């Protein structure tokens, strides 16, 4: 039924027969004419996902076929079939002959399901619809613009609208982006293998790569070109990305493409050698980074002074001299004036920088400028013009923001500096870089937080996030969201912090991405607030070698303080050494707020530590810490007080309780008497402040005492 008069007639029939029940079957969503019944509660809509089988459904169906399957087999069937009833039924039929669930069975089931899709669905579509579906299948998600470019069909909008109206094969990512239901996409890829030649499939992937390239989504463009076997395009795109965005932090996403290039091809391109040097540095392969720097240097030396390739190589070397993280900042006082002279003589042209690495800081952005803070007033006078000239648009507003942040870290009142800095935001937006806009807004938010204005601080970041969303500047979102999580931790909004932790925290202890260090530190804070010091130590551990290798002074202070708090909560006396190291470093640079931001979380440790450093500085520090403790009395406070922490035995019993084991089963597994188990369960319920076992399971998940999948 696709005609409006048919739907209207059906609605009249339903209204005329209130005593009857109607069951309407459709592959598409309910039409607008039926929505009134749904809104008034007369119509119930069962979506596709409502009909998918869970583990109990799979087990019951298998038993109807005389099949007894192990839990692992049922999990495997659900995973392969996505709970799709037809796939489960075909699997049950194949297993009914006494066979075991295996890859061979999976392959047979997929083939039968795909043949059903082909006959019952795909062949019923007109040829233009079939072609449209096949040409979108290679792509994980798409919008209308991409659908038009990839398919080359001017009626793409009408076809997409028809499919959304009369089928449910598409899922909406948002109002403009869609993806296929995974089972049907696999069928379409299978169908494409049969209908399209290799050349035609490659052409489709090339068109998709071109779409992403025009959108400057180089990671997806490279994926398309690589899948399509267009290696020359991969090399060309890497060169272009290195030229346009050398400091934007795309290296992690593009690492596998860099690594796949033949070395001879890299050695022929100054841009690619620069990219490899920075890529190795971010992977903490400093020897490899310096090796590629040396290759680029040799390339420049073999070129004449007037050679355009030589000029490009020298420009890339100057960029690396300023940007490589392992170089620190001590040599920059000589490097920047030297590069300034080269720029004035037109001997080099510098590509863009990312001074902040998308962090809300100049002092602790792409490099740690703590050593400069010792003589910030002098450097402000002598280096301002060279820095702004060398950095170009990336330097607009930088020097004023940097000195304001330096004074802020040292505990000074920066209200006057912020009043003169904020009017520069319009100039930054018009002539500068978004990195600087985030740095200035980040400093404002930190200043507001330090002054006991967390609501204003949150609004500052949320407004900037909305503006950046309108401009497509999503690369800043991970650190913005981490900053909002820190604000939630300060105000005791643990639910918001939990949401960030579940959905956005890196949680990758075996792989360090140094561009996410701000997020790692935030993750450790969230884990401390959850009462999990061991998890916080695991999160922080990968940062231990990186921080000294790249002279990250401020990150090192944060690392030591967070580690000290975690060790203190574990009653490990090692906390004294870590806190002493943090105070020694902070005192050397006269930093106050780097430590005082921890307020009530650090206060008991500071009071208990016998530190023999600068007494005047310590007095200023303790006053600032107490101020923050008064503003934010619950910052990083674990949800379970020290006396309420579960013992190791109670934690084991909690895991069994959450796995729906009875007291008798727990007693058998733990090899203890039943009354002992009952006593432990009673203590667990008391400590979690709940009355029932089901409530204990919910509380345990919320406190991250057990994993969500138990």
RODREN-599215 format. One line per field, with one value per residue (C-alpha): chain; y, x, z. Coordinates in Angstrom, 1 decimal. Layout:
BEGIN
chain = (A/...)
yy = (Y/...)
xx = (X/...)
zz = (Z/...)
//
This chain:
BEGIN
chain = (A/A/A/A/A/A/A/A/A/A/A/A/A/A/A/A/A/A/A/A/A/A/A/A/A/A/A/A/A/A/A/A/A/A/A/A/A/A/A/A/A/A/A/A/A/A/A/A/A/A/A/A/A/A/A/A/A/A/A/A/A/A/A/A/A/A/A/A/A/A/A/A/A/A/A/A/A/A/A/A/A/A/A/A/A/A/A/A/A/A/A/A/A/A/A/A/A/A/A/A/A/A/A/A/A/A/A/A/A/A/A/A/A/A/A/A/A/A/A/A/A/A/A/A/A/A/A/A/A/A/A/A/A/A/A/A/A/A/A/A/A/A/A/A/A/A/A/A/A/A/A/A/A/A/A/A/A/A/A/A/A/A/A/A/A/A/A/A/A/A/A/A/A/A/A/A/A/A/A/A/A/A/A/A/A/A/A/A/A/A/A/A/A/A/A/A/A/A/A/A/A/A/A/A/A/A/A/A/A/A/A/A/A/A/A/A/A/A/A/A/A/A/A/A/A/A/A/A/A/A/A/A/A/A/A/A/A/A/A/A/A/A/A/A/A/A/A/A/A/A/A/A/A/A/A/A/A/A/A/A/A/A/A/A/A/A/A/A/A/A/A/A/A/A/A/A/A/A/A/A/A/A/A/A/A/A/A/A/A/A/A/A/A/A/A/A/A/A/A/A/A/A/A/A/A/A/A/A/A/A/A/A/A/A/A/A/A/A/A/A/A/A/A/A/A/A/A/A/A/A/A/A/A/A/A/A/A/A/A/A/A/A/A/A/A/A/A/A/A/A/A/A/A/A/A/A/A/A/A/A/A/A/A/A/A/A/A/A/A/A/A/A/A/A/A/A/A/A/A/A/A/A/A/A/A/A/A/A/A/A/A/A/A/A/A/A/A/A/A/A/A/A/A/A/A/A/A/A/A/A/A/A/A/A/A/A/A/A/A/A/A/A/A/A/A/A/A/A/A/A/A/A/A/A/A/A/A/A/A/A/A/A/A/A/A/A/A/A/A/A/A/A/A/A/A/A/A/A/A/A/A/A/A/A/A/A/A/A/A/A/A/A/A/A/A/A/A/A/A/A/A/A/A/A/A/A/A/A/A/A/A/A/A/A/A/A/A/A/A/A/A/A/A/A/A/A/A/A/A/A/A/A/A/A/A/A/A/A/A/A/A/A/A/A/A/A/A/A/A/A/A/A/A/A/A/A/A/A/A/A/A/A/A/A/A/A/A/A/A/A/A/A/A/A/A/A/A/A/A/A/A/A/A/A/A/A/A/A/A/A/A/A/A/A/A/A/A/A/A/A/A/A/A/A/A/A/A/A/A/A/A/A/A/A/A/A/A/A/A/A/A/A/A/A/A/A/A/A/A/A/A/A/A/A/A/A/A/A/A/A/A/A/A/A/A/A/A/A/A/A/A/A/A/A/A/A/A/A/A/A/A/A/A/A/A/A/A/A/A/A/A/A/A/A/A/A/A/A/A/A/A/A/A/A/A/A/A/A/A/A/A/A/A/A/A/A/A/A/A/A/A/A/A/A/A/A/A/A/A/A/A/A/A/A/A/A/A/A/A/A/A/A/A/A/A/A/A/A/A/A)
yy = (0.0/3.1/5.3/7.9/7.0/3.4/4.4/6.8/4.0/1.7/4.4/4.7/0.9/0.8/3.7/2.0/-1.4/-0.5/-4.1/-5.6/-5.9/-5.2/-6.6/-4.6/-6.1/-3.8/-3.6/0.1/2.5/3.3/6.0/9.4/8.6/5.9/8.0/9.3/5.8/5.4/8.8/7.9/4.5/2.5/1.2/-0.6/-0.7/-3.6/-2.5/-4.9/-4.9/-5.9/-9.2/-10.2/-13.3/-13.1/-16.0/-17.6/-17.4/-19.1/-21.9/-22.5/-22.7/-25.0/-27.4/-27.4/-28.9/-31.3/-29.5/-28.9/-26.2/-24.9/-21.3/-20.5/-21.9/-19.9/-16.8/-17.6/-18.1/-14.8/-13.0/-14.3/-14.0/-10.7/-12.5/-12.4/-15.1/-16.6/-17.0/-18.7/-21.0/-22.0/-22.6/-24.8/-26.9/-27.5/-28.4/-30.8/-33.5/-33.8/-31.4/-28.9/-25.1/-24.3/-21.8/-24.1/-24.0/-20.2/-19.9/-22.2/-20.2/-16.9/-18.2/-19.3/-16.0/-14.1/-16.2/-15.4/-11.7/-11.8/-13.5/-12.0/-8.4/-7.4/-8.8/-7.0/-3.6/-1.8/-1.8/1.8/1.0/-2.1/-0.2/2.6/0.1/-1.7/1.5/2.7/-0.7/-0.3/2.7/2.4/5.6/8.3/11.4/12.6/14.5/11.4/9.2/11.6/11.7/7.9/6.8/9.5/9.4/12.8/11.1/10.0/12.1/10.6/7.0/7.6/9.1/6.1/3.6/5.4/5.5/1.9/-0.1/-0.3/-1.3/2.1/3.3/7.1/8.3/11.8/13.8/13.7/10.6/7.0/3.5/0.1/-2.5/-4.6/-7.9/-6.4/-4.5/-7.8/-9.2/-6.3/-6.7/-10.4/-9.4/-6.8/-9.4/-11.4/-8.5/-5.9/-6.3/-5.5/-2.4/-1.2/-1.8/0.2/3.0/3.2/3.3/6.0/8.2/7.6/8.6/11.8/12.7/12.3/14.1/17.1/17.1/16.9/13.7/12.2/9.1/7.9/9.0/7.0/4.0/4.2/4.7/1.8/-0.6/0.4/-0.3/3.3/3.5/6.6/8.4/7.3/8.8/12.0/12.4/11.9/14.5/16.9/16.3/16.8/20.1/21.4/20.1/19.1/20.0/19.0/15.6/13.3/11.2/8.5/8.0/7.8/5.8/2.6/4.4/6.1/2.7/1.0/3.4/2.2/3.9/5.2/7.1/8.7/9.7/11.5/13.8/16.4/16.5/12.7/12.7/15.5/13.4/10.3/12.2/13.6/10.3/8.4/11.1/10.8/7.0/7.6/6.2/9.1/7.4/6.9/10.5/11.8/9.4/10.8/14.3/13.4/12.1/15.4/17.3/15.3/15.9/19.7/19.7/18.0/20.7/24.1/27.3/28.2/24.7/24.8/21.3/22.4/25.4/23.1/20.7/23.6/24.9/21.4/21.2/24.6/23.3/20.2/22.2/24.1/21.2/17.9/17.1/15.5/18.7/20.6/24.4/25.4/25.7/27.6/31.0/30.7/28.7/31.2/34.3/32.2/31.0/34.6/35.8/33.0/34.1/37.7/36.7/34.5/31.5/29.4/29.3/27.6/25.2/25.7/24.7/23.3/25.2/23.6/20.1/20.8/21.3/24.1/25.5/27.3/26.5/22.8/22.4/21.1/21.7/22.5/26.1/26.0/27.0/30.2/31.1/31.7/34.9/35.4/39.2/39.4/36.9/38.7/41.8/40.2/37.3/38.6/39.9/36.9/34.4/36.0/36.3/32.7/31.2/33.3/32.8/30.3/33.1/35.6/36.1/33.5/35.7/37.5/34.2/32.5/35.2/35.3/31.5/31.7/34.2/32.1/28.9/30.9/31.8/35.4/37.3/37.4/39.2/42.3/40.2/38.3/41.6/42.7/39.2/38.5/41.4/39.7/36.7/38.4/39.0/35.3/34.1/36.3/36.1/33.4/29.7/27.8/26.3/29.8/30.3/27.1/28.0/31.5/30.0/27.2/29.7/31.7/28.5/27.5/31.0/30.9/27.5/28.7/31.6/29.3/29.9/26.4/27.2/30.0/27.8/25.1/27.7/29.0/25.6/24.6/27.8/27.3/23.7/24.7/27.3/24.7/22.2/24.7/25.1/21.4/21.7/18.3/17.5/19.7/17.8/15.0/17.4/19.7/16.8/15.8/19.4/19.3/16.0/17.6/20.4/17.7/16.0/19.4/20.0/16.4/15.5/12.0/10.8/13.2/12.1/8.5/9.1/10.6/7.7/5.1/6.7/8.8/7.9/6.4/3.3/1.9/1.1/-1.0/1.7/5.3/8.0/11.1/13.4/12.1/12.7/15.3/12.6/10.0/12.3/13.0/9.3/8.7/11.4/9.7/6.4/7.9/9.4/5.9/4.6/2.6/3.7/0.6/1.5/5.0/3.8/1.5/4.5/6.7/4.1/4.6/8.3/7.6/7.3/9.9/12.8/12.9/12.1/15.1/17.4/17.7/19.6/20.4/16.9/15.5/17.5/16.2/12.6/12.7/14.2/11.8/8.9/10.1/10.3/6.7/5.3/7.1/5.5/2.1/2.9/2.6/4.9/5.5/8.4/10.5/10.3/11.1/14.1/15.3/15.1/17.1/19.8/20.1/20.7/23.0/25.1/25.3/27.0/28.8/27.1/27.2/26.4/23.3/21.8/23.7/22.6/19.2/21.0/18.6/15.5/16.6/18.6/15.6/14.5/17.9/18.3/14.9/15.4/16.7/18.7/20.8/23.1/26.9/27.8/31.0/29.2/26.4/28.9/30.4/27.0/25.8/28.9/28.2/24.5/25.3/27.8/25.1/22.6/25.1/25.7/22.0/19.8/16.6/16.7/13.2/12.0/8.2/7.2/4.6/6.1/4.3/2.4/1.3/-0.2/-3.8/-6.4/-8.7/-11.5/-9.3/-8.2/-11.8/-12.6/-9.4/-10.7/-14.0/-12.3/-10.1/-13.4/-14.4/-17.2/-18.2/-18.2/-21.9/-21.8/-19.0/-21.1/-24.0/-21.9/-20.0/-23.2/-21.5/-22.2/-20.9/-18.6/-17.0/-16.1/-14.6/-12.5/-11.2/-10.5/-8.5/-6.5/-5.9/-4.6/-2.3/-0.8/-0.3/1.3/-1.0/-3.6/-6.2/-8.2/-6.7/-3.3/-4.4/-5.4/-2.0/-0.2/-2.4/-1.5/2.2/2.1/0.1/-2.7/-5.2/-5.0/-4.0/-7.3/-9.5)
xx = (0.0/1.7/-1.2/-2.6/-6.2/-5.5/-4.1/-7.1/-9.5/-7.7/-7.8/-11.6/-12.0/-10.1/-12.2/-15.4/-14.5/-13.4/-14.2/-11.7/-7.9/-5.7/-2.2/-0.3/2.9/5.3/9.0/8.8/8.0/4.3/3.0/2.0/-1.7/-1.5/0.5/-2.7/-3.4/0.1/0.0/-3.3/-2.0/-4.3/-1.5/1.7/4.6/7.1/10.4/12.8/15.1/12.2/11.9/15.6/16.3/18.1/20.1/17.0/15.1/18.0/18.2/14.4/14.4/17.4/15.6/12.6/15.0/16.4/19.7/21.3/24.0/26.6/26.5/29.6/27.8/24.7/26.8/28.5/25.1/23.8/27.0/27.0/23.2/22.8/19.7/18.0/15.3/15.7/19.4/18.9/16.2/18.5/21.3/19.1/18.1/21.7/22.6/19.7/21.6/24.1/26.6/28.5/28.4/31.4/32.6/31.4/27.9/28.1/29.0/26.1/23.6/24.8/24.4/20.8/19.9/21.4/19.5/16.3/17.2/17.8/14.5/12.2/13.6/16.3/14.8/11.5/13.1/13.3/16.8/17.6/16.9/19.1/21.9/21.6/21.8/24.8/26.8/26.3/27.1/30.9/30.5/29.9/27.8/26.7/24.6/22.6/25.5/27.7/24.9/24.6/28.4/29.0/25.9/26.0/22.2/20.5/17.4/19.4/17.3/14.1/15.5/16.8/13.4/11.5/13.8/13.4/9.6/9.1/11.9/13.8/17.2/18.7/19.5/19.8/23.0/21.5/19.1/21.5/23.6/22.6/24.0/22.7/21.3/24.5/22.9/21.6/24.8/26.7/24.2/24.7/28.5/28.0/25.6/28.1/30.9/28.6/27.3/30.2/33.6/36.7/37.2/33.7/34.1/37.4/35.7/33.0/35.7/37.6/34.4/33.9/37.6/37.1/34.0/35.9/38.9/36.8/35.5/39.1/38.3/41.6/41.5/38.3/39.6/42.8/40.7/38.7/41.8/43.6/40.7/40.4/44.1/44.9/48.4/49.4/46.4/47.3/50.8/49.4/46.9/49.5/51.7/48.8/47.7/51.3/51.4/48.0/47.8/51.2/50.3/46.7/47.3/46.2/49.3/47.7/44.8/47.2/50.0/49.2/49.2/52.5/54.0/52.7/54.6/57.8/60.8/62.0/58.7/59.1/62.7/61.6/59.2/60.1/56.5/56.5/59.9/58.6/55.4/57.4/59.7/56.7/54.8/57.8/58.1/54.4/54.9/57.8/60.2/62.6/65.5/63.3/62.1/65.7/66.6/63.9/65.0/68.5/67.2/65.4/68.5/70.5/67.9/68.1/71.9/71.9/69.6/70.8/69.8/67.4/66.0/62.2/62.5/65.4/63.4/60.6/63.0/64.5/61.0/60.1/63.3/62.5/59.0/60.4/63.0/60.1/57.5/59.3/58.1/61.4/63.3/61.8/61.8/65.2/66.6/63.6/65.0/67.7/65.6/62.7/64.8/66.9/63.7/62.4/65.4/65.0/61.3/62.3/64.8/62.2/64.4/61.7/57.9/56.5/53.5/50.8/51.4/49.2/50.7/48.2/47.8/44.0/44.5/43.0/46.5/49.5/51.8/51.1/50.0/52.2/55.2/55.6/56.8/57.3/61.0/59.9/57.6/60.7/61.3/58.0/58.0/61.4/60.4/57.1/59.1/61.8/60.1/56.6/57.3/59.4/56.9/53.9/55.8/57.0/53.7/51.6/47.8/48.7/50.4/47.5/46.8/49.3/51.8/49.2/47.4/50.7/51.8/48.3/48.4/52.0/50.8/47.7/49.7/51.8/48.7/48.5/45.2/44.8/41.4/43.0/44.9/41.7/39.8/42.4/42.7/39.0/38.5/41.1/38.9/37.2/40.6/41.5/38.3/38.9/42.7/43.9/43.5/40.7/43.5/44.0/40.3/40.1/43.3/41.8/38.4/40.1/42.1/38.9/37.1/40.0/40.1/36.3/36.7/39.5/37.3/34.4/32.3/31.9/28.6/30.2/33.2/30.9/28.9/32.2/33.2/29.7/29.2/32.6/31.7/28.5/30.3/33.0/30.2/28.7/32.2/32.9/35.9/35.2/38.9/38.7/35.7/37.5/39.5/36.5/34.4/37.3/37.4/33.6/34.1/36.6/34.1/31.5/34.0/34.6/30.9/30.2/28.1/29.3/26.6/27.9/31.5/30.4/28.7/31.9/33.9/31.7/31.3/34.3/37.3/40.2/40.6/43.5/46.3/48.2/48.5/49.6/48.4/50.3/47.8/45.2/47.3/44.7/42.1/44.2/44.7/40.9/40.2/42.4/40.5/37.2/38.6/39.7/36.3/34.9/37.1/39.3/42.9/44.3/42.5/43.9/47.4/47.0/45.8/48.7/51.4/52.0/52.6/55.6/58.3/56.8/56.8/60.5/61.5/59.5/60.1/56.4/56.8/53.1/51.9/54.6/53.2/49.7/50.9/52.8/49.8/47.3/49.6/50.2/46.4/46.0/48.8/47.6/44.1/45.8/47.7/51.0/53.6/55.1/52.7/55.1/57.8/55.5/53.9/57.4/58.5/55.4/56.0/59.7/58.9/56.0/58.1/61.0/58.7/56.6/53.5/50.6/47.4/48.9/48.7/45.9/43.4/43.3/41.9/40.3/41.7/45.3/44.8/45.1/48.3/49.8/49.1/50.6/53.8/56.9/58.2/61.3/61.0/60.4/58.2/56.9/55.8/54.2/52.3/50.8/50.1/48.3/46.1/45.1/44.5/42.2/40.3/39.7/38.7/36.1/34.7/34.7/34.5/33.7/36.3/37.6/35.9/35.3/31.7/32.5/34.1/37.3/35.2/32.7/35.2/34.6/37.1/38.6/36.3/33.3/34.3/34.5/31.1/29.7/30.8/29.1/26.0/25.9/26.2/22.9/24.4/22.4/23.9/24.3/26.1/28.4/29.2/30.2/32.3/34.0/34.3/32.8/29.7/26.3/25.9/29.3/28.0/24.8/26.9/29.1/26.0/24.5/27.7/27.8/24.2/24.9/28.1/26.3/23.4/20.8/18.3/18.0/20.4/19.0/19.7/23.2/23.9/22.8/24.9/27.9/27.8/27.3/30.3/32.3/32.9/31.8/31.8/28.6/28.3/28.0)
zz = (0.0/-1.2/-2.3/0.1/-0.6/0.3/3.7/4.3/3.5/6.0/8.7/8.1/8.4/11.7/13.1/11.9/13.6/17.2/18.3/15.9/16.2/13.2/12.6/10.0/8.5/6.7/5.9/6.4/9.3/10.0/7.6/9.0/8.6/11.3/13.8/15.5/16.6/18.0/19.9/21.5/22.7/20.4/18.2/19.4/17.0/17.1/15.6/13.9/17.0/19.2/17.2/17.4/19.5/22.8/24.3/25.9/22.6/20.7/23.3/23.2/19.4/19.3/21.8/19.5/16.9/19.4/19.8/23.2/22.8/25.2/26.3/24.2/21.1/21.8/22.2/18.9/17.1/18.5/17.4/13.9/13.3/15.3/16.7/13.3/13.6/10.1/10.6/14.0/12.5/9.6/12.0/14.2/11.2/10.2/13.8/14.2/12.3/15.2/13.8/15.9/15.4/13.2/10.6/7.9/9.3/9.6/5.9/4.8/6.9/5.5/2.0/2.6/4.3/1.4/-1.1/0.8/0.8/-2.9/-3.8/-1.2/-1.1/-3.5/-6.8/-6.0/-6.3/-9.7/-11.3/-10.4/-6.7/-6.9/-8.5/-5.9/-3.0/-4.4/-5.0/-1.4/0.1/0.3/2.7/6.4/6.5/4.0/3.5/0.5/-1.0/-0.9/-2.3/-5.3/-5.9/-5.5/-7.5/-10.1/-10.0/-10.1/-8.5/-5.5/-3.2/-4.4/-4.2/-0.6/0.4/-1.1/0.7/4.0/3.6/2.6/4.1/7.4/5.9/6.8/10.3/11.0/12.6/12.8/10.6/7.6/7.9/7.4/7.5/6.4/8.8/9.2/8.0/4.8/4.1/4.2/1.7/-0.6/-0.5/-1.4/-4.2/-5.5/-5.7/-8.1/-10.2/-10.4/-12.0/-10.0/-12.1/-11.3/-7.6/-7.6/-9.4/-6.7/-3.9/-5.8/-6.0/-2.3/-1.7/-3.7/-1.7/1.6/0.1/-0.8/2.8/4.1/5.9/4.9/7.1/5.3/1.9/2.4/3.5/0.3/-2.0/-0.2/-0.6/-4.2/-4.8/-5.8/-4.2/-6.2/-4.8/-1.2/-1.6/-3.1/-0.3/2.4/0.8/0.6/4.2/5.4/3.5/4.6/8.2/9.5/13.1/13.3/14.8/12.0/12.4/14.5/12.0/9.1/10.6/8.8/5.4/6.1/7.2/4.0/1.7/0.0/1.7/-1.7/-2.1/1.3/0.6/-2.5/-0.7/2.0/3.2/3.7/5.5/7.8/8.4/9.3/11.7/13.6/13.4/15.0/17.7/18.6/18.8/21.2/18.6/19.0/17.3/14.2/14.4/14.4/11.6/9.3/10.4/9.2/5.9/5.3/6.3/3.7/1.1/1.7/1.5/-1.9/-3.3/-4.5/-2.8/-5.6/-5.9/-5.0/-3.5/-1.3/-0.1/0.8/2.7/4.6/5.5/6.8/8.8/10.4/11.2/12.9/14.8/16.4/16.6/17.5/21.0/22.1/21.4/24.4/24.4/25.7/22.2/20.8/22.1/19.4/16.9/16.6/15.8/13.3/11.6/11.7/9.8/7.2/6.8/6.3/3.7/2.0/2.3/3.9/4.0/7.0/7.0/9.7/13.3/16.0/18.9/21.4/20.0/20.3/24.1/26.2/26.9/25.5/28.4/28.1/24.5/21.7/23.9/27.6/27.9/31.7/31.4/29.7/32.6/34.8/32.7/31.1/31.2/29.5/26.8/26.2/25.3/23.2/21.4/20.7/17.2/16.0/17.5/15.8/12.5/12.5/13.5/11.2/11.8/14.6/16.5/16.6/20.3/21.3/23.3/25.3/26.1/27.0/29.5/31.1/31.5/33.0/35.6/36.3/36.9/39.4/41.3/40.3/39.8/36.0/35.9/34.3/31.7/30.8/30.3/27.8/26.2/25.6/23.2/21.0/20.4/17.4/15.9/16.6/14.9/11.9/11.4/13.7/14.4/16.3/18.5/20.0/20.5/22.5/24.5/25.4/26.3/28.2/30.3/31.0/32.1/34.4/35.9/36.5/38.1/40.4/41.4/42.5/39.3/37.9/36.1/34.2/33.4/32.0/29.9/28.5/27.1/26.0/24.0/22.3/21.6/19.9/17.7/16.8/15.9/13.5/11.9/11.7/14.2/15.7/16.4/19.6/21.0/22.8/24.9/25.3/26.6/29.0/30.3/30.9/32.8/35.0/35.8/36.7/39.0/40.8/41.3/42.4/39.3/39.3/36.8/34.2/34.8/34.6/31.3/29.9/31.3/29.7/26.3/25.6/27.9/25.9/28.2/26.2/28.7/26.2/23.6/24.4/22.1/23.4/21.7/24.3/27.4/28.7/28.4/30.2/33.2/33.2/33.0/36.1/37.9/37.1/38.3/41.6/42.1/41.5/44.3/41.9/42.6/40.9/37.7/37.9/38.3/35.3/33.3/34.3/33.9/30.1/30.7/32.9/30.2/27.9/30.3/31.1/27.5/26.2/29.2/30.0/33.3/33.9/32.9/35.2/38.2/37.4/37.0/40.4/42.3/40.8/41.5/45.0/45.7/44.3/46.4/49.5/49.0/48.7/52.0/50.1/51.6/48.1/47.9/49.9/47.3/44.4/46.1/47.1/43.4/42.4/45.0/44.2/40.5/41.1/43.6/41.0/38.5/41.2/40.0/42.5/40.6/39.0/42.5/44.2/41.6/43.4/46.5/49.0/47.2/47.9/51.2/53.6/51.8/51.9/55.6/56.4/54.3/55.9/52.9/53.5/50.5/50.2/53.2/51.7/48.5/50.5/52.6/49.4/48.0/51.2/51.2/47.5/48.2/51.1/48.9/46.3/49.0/50.3/46.8/45.8/49.0/47.1/44.3/43.6/46.7/46.3/46.5/49.1/52.2/53.5/56.1/53.4/50.9/50.1/51.3/48.6/49.8/49.7/46.2/45.0/46.5/44.9/41.5/42.1/43.3/40.2/38.1/39.7/41.9/44.9/48.4/48.3/45.0/46.3/49.4/47.2/44.8/47.7/49.9/52.9/55.0/54.1/57.2/56.3/52.8/54.3/56.6/53.7/51.6/54.4/54.8/51.0/51.0/53.9/52.3/49.0/50.9/49.2/50.5/47.8/45.7/42.4/43.8/44.7/41.1/39.8/42.4/41.7/38.0/38.7/41.0/38.4/41.0/38.3/34.5/32.8/30.9/34.1)
//
